[in-house]
Amino acid sequence: MTAITATKRQAGPRAAGPAPARRGRRRGRLIAPLFVLPALLLLGALVVYPVLFSVGRSFFDASGTRFVGGANYTEMFRDPATLKAIRNTTIWVVVAPALLTGLGLILAVLVEKVRWATAFKLLLFMPMAVSFLAAGIIFRLAYDEDPDKGVLNAAVVSVHDAFQGTSTYPTARGRTGLLTQGPDGSYRTTASTGDTVTLPMVGVLPKDLPRDAAPARTAAGREAAPGELRGVVYLDFTPGGGGKQGAVDPKESGLPGMTVQAVRDGRTVASTTTAADGSFRFPGLERGPYTVELPESNFAPPYQGVSWLGPTLVTPAIIGAYLWIWTGFAMVLIGAGLSTLPRDALEAARMDGANEWQIFRRITVPLLAPVLTVVFVTLVINVMKVFDLVYIIAPGPVQEDATVLATQMWLVSFGGGNDQGLGSALGVLLLLLVIPAMVFNVRRFRQSQR
């Protein structure tokens, strides 16, 4: 009897156990929504309500008082600016994520083999810390067409001038009435062998003269030998005033480095370059008249570089700025996936005689395919929403040539168009384009968790 009673006493607490557990679960079901409620309220206020409001607003006119149905969506695909924005967005989606994923993969593989890998990763990731506004201003200055301001054009001009050279006197022009200007921009006069000809030029500031420029008076007084044609190219301007036009005055300087040609019967028979005092000579010429010509290459304007922010290159230029910002992001994510690869598979491939390219192409890339897909789709979502860089970098005259859906939505709604009905329709279109990529990414994350 005592044993039975003891058994009942022991069984009593066990039988009473499930009831408190059930009460705890019920209490948890009641308390959990209270913790989730603030997040749900924020989500509804900042995401759900704006989406629903934009969808509803897209069916009304610009004033928001008259229901127009699908007229805004019809107008959206008739507007040339919107069609151009869709075209540019397509270019962004096709080009930018592919380049970023490729660059991130290459850099992740290369940086892994560098001794100071962490420092290089930090350096490449640093642009992510720069806001899009600041990055846009940086690249707006870097892309400036003036080589004295834009660093890219300064580099391009330096390389161009190193190989092709540049004219020394882009502002020079011949003295009117004394030299004849040809249709190609050259200047010429007529002389015969045994003559000393003077070629007066104007339009050059004394401060722009080469440092080795010397007075031209002595060169102008030299007599030519038989069968020789001499001359001097000089700046027909006397500092401080005075002097006589067309005559070489004592203070007037020669123009060194000027190309001079002797032309006869439409053919260049001799060519030379002026000395420090502007003098030149053509020895050994056949007797007779010649046309002494200063070719237009002497006066060609200096090479100004590439119009990075012109209508043709503005979109690639902005994509370049985007690559600078996001390459570090792609590299870090892919590098994290690269660190989880089974090293025994790589070592086995090396022992079997595979080179690094074969390992990269047949082992590394296939194993990294899930990571590469996630990075690519994430970047696709990001580039569809790009706004800051396009709005800041593209100058006003070419804003329409660089516009994407996000900037077009803003311009139509608030940037002068004041048509929030059409702007809402553009926002809905952008949402519909982003949703498939977001769904794909969520599915990939769920598969990876499983």
C-alpha positions in Angstrom: 0.0 0.0 0.0 2.8 2.3 0.9 4.5 1.6 -2.4 1.4 2.3 -4.4 0.9 5.6 -2.6 4.5 6.5 -3.3 4.1 5.7 -6.9 1.0 7.8 -7.2 2.8 10.7 -5.5 5.7 10.3 -8.0 3.3 10.1 -11.0 1.3 13.2 -9.9 3.9 15.9 -10.9 4.5 14.2 -14.2 0.8 14.3 -15.1 0.6 17.9 -14.1 3.7 18.8 -16.3 2.1 19.3 -19.7 -0.4 21.9 -18.5 2.2 24.6 -17.5 4.1 23.9 -20.8 0.9 24.5 -22.7 0.2 27.7 -20.8 3.8 28.9 -21.5 3.3 28.3 -25.2 0.0 30.2 -25.2 1.7 33.0 -23.4 4.5 33.0 -25.9 2.0 33.2 -28.8 0.5 36.2 -27.2 3.7 38.0 -26.3 5.6 37.4 -29.7 3.3 39.6 -31.7 3.9 42.4 -29.3 7.6 42.3 -30.1 7.0 42.0 -33.8 4.3 44.8 -33.9 6.8 47.8 -34.0 8.6 46.2 -36.9 5.3 45.5 -38.7 4.2 49.1 -38.1 7.4 50.4 -39.6 7.3 48.0 -42.5 3.7 49.0 -43.2 4.3 52.7 -42.9 7.6 52.8 -44.9 7.1 50.0 -47.4 3.5 48.7 -47.8 1.6 52.0 -47.6 3.9 53.8 -50.1 3.7 50.9 -52.5 -0.1 50.7 -52.4 -0.4 54.5 -52.6 1.9 54.6 -55.6 -0.1 51.9 -57.4 -3.3 53.8 -56.7 -1.8 57.1 -57.7 -0.6 55.7 -61.0 -4.2 55.5 -62.2 -4.9 59.3 -61.7 -3.8 62.3 -63.7 -1.1 64.8 -62.8 -3.3 66.7 -60.4 -4.5 63.5 -58.7 -8.2 64.4 -59.0 -9.2 62.6 -62.2 -9.1 58.9 -62.7 -7.4 58.0 -66.0 -7.1 54.2 -65.8 -4.1 52.9 -67.7 -3.4 56.1 -69.5 -0.2 56.8 -67.6 1.1 53.3 -68.4 0.3 53.9 -72.1 2.0 57.3 -72.0 5.0 55.8 -70.3 5.8 53.6 -73.3 5.2 56.4 -75.8 7.5 59.0 -74.1 10.9 59.0 -75.9 12.6 59.9 -72.6 11.1 56.9 -70.8 12.1 54.6 -73.6 15.6 55.9 -73.4 15.6 55.4 -69.6 14.5 51.8 -70.2 17.3 51.3 -72.7 19.9 52.7 -70.4 18.6 50.6 -67.5 18.9 47.6 -69.7 22.5 48.5 -70.4 23.2 48.9 -66.7 21.6 45.5 -65.9 23.5 43.7 -68.6 26.9 45.3 -68.2 27.5 46.4 -64.6 26.6 43.2 -62.7 28.5 41.0 -65.2 31.7 43.2 -65.0 31.5 43.5 -61.2 31.0 39.8 -60.7 33.9 39.0 -63.1 36.2 41.6 -61.5 35.3 40.5 -58.0 36.1 36.9 -58.9 39.4 37.7 -60.5 40.5 40.0 -57.6 39.3 37.5 -55.0 41.5 34.7 -56.5 44.5 37.0 -57.0 44.3 38.7 -53.6 44.2 35.3 -52.0 47.7 34.6 -53.3 49.1 38.0 -52.1 51.1 38.2 -48.9 49.3 41.3 -47.6 45.8 40.0 -48.6 44.0 41.7 -45.8 45.5 45.1 -46.6 44.6 44.8 -50.3 41.0 43.8 -49.5 40.7 46.8 -47.1 42.0 49.1 -49.8 39.7 47.7 -52.5 36.7 47.8 -50.1 37.3 51.4 -48.9 35.2 53.0 -51.7 32.1 51.3 -50.2 32.6 53.7 -47.2 32.2 56.7 -49.6 28.6 57.9 -50.1 27.2 57.9 -53.6 27.0 61.7 -53.4 30.7 62.1 -52.6 31.6 59.5 -55.2 29.6 61.3 -57.8 31.3 64.6 -57.1 34.7 62.9 -57.2 34.1 61.4 -60.6 32.4 64.5 -62.0 35.7 66.3 -61.4 37.7 63.3 -62.6 35.7 63.3 -65.9 36.0 67.0 -66.5 36.9 67.7 -70.1 39.5 70.4 -69.1 42.9 68.7 -68.8 43.8 71.2 -66.1 40.9 69.9 -63.9 40.0 66.4 -65.0 42.6 63.8 -64.0 41.5 61.3 -66.7 41.9 63.8 -69.5 45.1 65.1 -68.1 46.5 61.5 -68.4 45.0 61.0 -71.9 46.4 64.3 -73.1 49.9 63.5 -71.7 50.0 60.2 -73.5 48.7 61.7 -76.7 51.2 64.5 -76.7 54.0 62.1 -75.9 53.4 60.2 -79.1 51.9 62.7 -81.5 53.2 66.0 -80.1 51.2 69.3 -80.1 51.4 72.6 -81.9 53.5 75.2 -80.2 51.5 78.2 -81.4 47.8 77.3 -81.5 46.7 81.0 -81.3 49.2 82.4 -83.9 48.0 83.8 -87.2 49.7 85.6 -90.0 49.9 89.3 -90.3 47.0 90.4 -92.5 48.1 91.8 -95.9 51.6 90.3 -95.7 50.8 86.6 -95.6 48.0 84.7 -97.4 45.9 82.1 -95.5 45.2 78.9 -97.4 41.9 77.0 -97.2 43.4 74.5 -94.9 44.5 77.1 -92.3 48.2 77.4 -93.5 49.9 80.7 -94.2 52.1 81.3 -97.2 54.1 83.8 -99.2 56.1 83.7 -102.5 59.9 84.0 -102.7 62.7 82.9 -105.0 66.1 81.3 -104.4 68.6 83.9 -103.2 65.9 85.8 -101.2 65.6 86.3 -97.5 61.9 86.3 -96.7 60.2 87.5 -93.5 57.0 85.8 -92.2 55.4 88.1 -89.5 53.0 86.4 -87.1 50.6 87.9 -84.5 48.3 86.4 -81.8 51.0 85.0 -79.6 51.4 86.5 -76.1 55.0 87.3 -75.1 54.6 85.2 -72.0 53.7 82.2 -74.2 56.9 82.3 -76.2 59.3 79.4 -75.6 62.1 80.0 -73.2 64.8 79.7 -75.8 63.2 82.3 -78.1 65.8 84.8 -79.3 65.6 88.2 -81.1 64.9 87.8 -84.8 66.7 91.0 -86.0 70.0 89.4 -86.8 68.4 86.5 -88.7 66.4 88.9 -90.8 69.6 90.7 -91.9 71.4 87.6 -93.2 71.7 87.3 -97.0 70.9 84.1 -98.8 73.5 82.3 -100.9 72.8 81.5 -104.5 70.6 78.4 -104.7 69.5 79.0 -101.2 66.3 80.3 -99.7 66.4 82.0 -96.3 63.9 83.5 -94.0 62.7 84.2 -90.5 59.4 83.6 -88.7 58.9 86.2 -86.0 56.3 87.7 -83.7 55.5 91.1 -85.2 54.9 92.8 -81.9 57.2 95.1 -79.9 56.7 94.9 -76.1 55.8 98.3 -74.8 54.5 99.5 -78.1 56.2 101.1 -81.2 57.8 99.3 -84.0 56.7 99.0 -87.6 54.3 96.4 -88.9 55.9 93.9 -91.3 59.5 94.9 -90.3 61.7 93.0 -87.9 62.3 95.5 -85.0 65.1 95.1 -82.5 62.9 93.8 -79.7 60.8 91.4 -81.7 61.4 87.7 -81.0 61.7 84.8 -83.4 59.3 81.9 -83.2 61.4 78.7 -82.7 60.1 75.3 -83.5 57.9 76.4 -86.4 57.6 74.0 -89.4 58.4 75.7 -92.7 58.0 74.1 -96.1 59.1 75.1 -99.6 56.4 74.2 -102.1 56.7 74.1 -105.9 54.1 73.0 -108.4 51.9 71.8 -105.6 54.6 69.5 -104.2 56.7 70.0 -101.0 60.3 69.9 -102.1 61.9 70.8 -98.7 60.9 71.1 -95.1 62.7 72.5 -92.0 62.1 73.8 -88.5 62.9 77.3 -87.3 65.8 77.9 -85.0 65.7 79.8 -81.6 65.7 83.2 -83.5 63.0 82.0 -85.9 65.4 81.6 -88.8 65.3 78.9 -91.4 67.1 78.0 -94.7 66.6 75.7 -97.6 69.9 75.0 -99.3 70.4 73.3 -102.6 67.2 74.4 -104.2 66.8 74.7 -108.0 66.6 78.3 -109.1 63.1 79.9 -109.5 60.1 80.9 -107.4 58.8 78.9 -104.5 55.8 79.1 -102.1 57.1 79.4 -98.5 54.4 77.8 -96.4 53.7 77.5 -92.7 51.5 74.4 -92.6 48.3 74.3 -90.5 49.9 71.8 -88.1 51.8 74.8 -86.5 48.4 76.3 -85.5 46.3 73.3 -84.6 44.5 73.6 -81.3 45.9 71.4 -78.5 44.4 68.0 -78.0 41.8 68.4 -75.2 41.2 64.7 -74.5 38.0 62.7 -74.5 34.5 64.0 -73.8 33.8 61.5 -71.1 30.5 63.2 -70.2 29.3 63.7 -73.7 26.2 62.0 -75.0 28.1 59.0 -76.4 30.2 58.1 -73.3 28.2 59.4 -70.4 26.6 56.1 -69.5 29.8 54.0 -69.7 31.6 56.7 -67.7 29.0 56.5 -64.9 29.1 52.7 -65.0 32.9 53.1 -64.5 32.3 55.1 -61.3 29.8 52.4 -60.1 32.4 49.7 -60.7 34.9 51.7 -58.5 32.5 51.7 -55.6 31.1 48.1 -55.8 34.1 46.0 -56.9 35.3 45.7 -53.3 31.8 44.4 -52.3 31.8 41.7 -54.9 35.4 40.8 -54.1 34.7 40.4 -50.4 31.6 38.2 -50.9 33.3 36.0 -53.5 36.4 35.8 -51.3 34.3 34.6 -48.4 32.9 31.8 -50.6 36.4 31.1 -51.9 37.7 30.5 -48.4 35.1 27.7 -47.9 36.2 25.7 -50.9 37.6 22.2 -50.1 41.4 22.6 -50.4 41.9 18.9 -50.8 40.1 19.0 -54.2 42.4 21.8 -55.3 45.5 20.1 -54.1 44.4 16.8 -55.8 44.0 18.6 -59.1 47.5 20.1 -58.7 48.9 16.7 -58.0 47.2 15.4 -61.1 49.1 18.0 -63.2 46.4 20.6 -63.7 47.6 24.1 -64.1 46.2 27.2 -62.3 44.0 28.2 -65.3 42.5 24.7 -65.5 41.9 24.6 -61.7 40.2 28.0 -61.9 38.0 27.2 -64.8 37.0 23.6 -64.0 37.0 23.5 -60.1 37.0 27.0 -58.6 34.3 28.6 -60.8 31.9 25.6 -60.7 32.2 25.3 -56.9 31.6 29.1 -56.5 28.6 29.1 -58.9 26.0 29.6 -56.0 28.0 32.5 -54.5 28.5 34.1 -58.0 24.8 33.8 -58.7 23.8 35.5 -55.4 26.3 38.3 -56.0 25.1 38.8 -59.6 21.4 38.9 -58.7 22.1 41.2 -55.7 23.9 43.6 -58.1 21.1 43.4 -60.6 18.7 44.6 -58.0 21.1 47.3 -57.0 21.7 48.7 -60.5 18.0 48.8 -61.2 17.7 51.4 -58.4 20.8 53.4 -59.2 20.0 57.1 -59.0 22.6 59.2 -57.2 25.5 58.6 -59.5 23.5 59.3 -62.7 21.9 62.4 -61.3 25.2 63.9 -60.0 27.7 62.9 -62.6 25.7 63.6 -65.8 25.7 67.3 -66.7 22.4 69.0 -67.3 22.7 69.0 -71.2 23.2 65.2 -71.3 21.0 64.3 -68.3 18.4 62.8 -70.7 21.0 60.8 -72.5 22.2 59.2 -69.2 18.8 58.9 -67.5 17.6 55.5 -66.0 14.2 54.6 -64.6 15.0 55.9 -61.1 16.1 59.3 -62.3 13.3 59.5 -64.9 10.8 58.8 -62.2 12.2 61.6 -60.1 12.4 64.0 -63.0 8.9 63.3 -64.1 7.5 63.6 -60.5 9.5 66.4 -58.9 12.3 67.6 -61.3 10.2 69.8 -63.4 7.6 67.4 -64.9 5.2 67.7 -61.8 3.3 64.7 -63.1 3.2 62.4 -60.1 0.7 60.1 -61.9 3.2 59.2 -64.6 6.0 59.2 -62.0 4.0 56.6 -59.9 3.5 54.5 -63.0 7.3 54.5 -63.5 7.8 53.5 -59.9 5.4 50.6 -60.3 7.3 49.5 -63.4 10.5 49.6 -61.5 9.0 47.6 -58.7 7.7 45.0 -61.1 11.2 44.7 -62.6 12.9 44.3 -59.2 10.5 41.7 -57.8 11.6 38.7 -59.9 15.2 39.2 -58.9 14.3 39.5 -55.3 12.2 36.3 -55.4 15.1 34.5 -57.0 17.5 35.7 -54.4 15.2 34.7 -51.5 14.9 31.2 -53.0 18.6 30.9 -53.3 19.1 31.8 -49.7 16.5 29.2 -48.6 18.2 26.5 -50.7 21.5 27.4 -49.2 20.1 27.1 -45.6 18.7 23.7 -46.4 
